[in-house]
Amino acid sequence: MDDSKFTTLKSDVQEIIDLMANKQYINANFKLLDAAEYLDELLDHSDDDEDLIEISKYQVLLNQLQQKIKTGLA
């Protein structure tokens, strides 16, 4: 597994969490969409089992963050 693939993603997730903590849900949602697009690109180009496991963890995390953002926007 190449950790450098996930450095950007990890940074994006932290930024999303920080935006949510500051109640900037719209900006967090835009950042989440960017992160999800990057995650999709990783998925399209990965065939290593370890990478796929890591990608699935981030998919679950992004889905949970998306639910929290929707709650914050409501």
Secondary structure, 3 states (H helix, E strand, C coil): CCCHHHHHHHHHHHHHHHHHHCCCHHHHHHHHHHHHHHHHHHHHHCCCHHHHHHHHHHHHHHHHHHHHHHHHHC
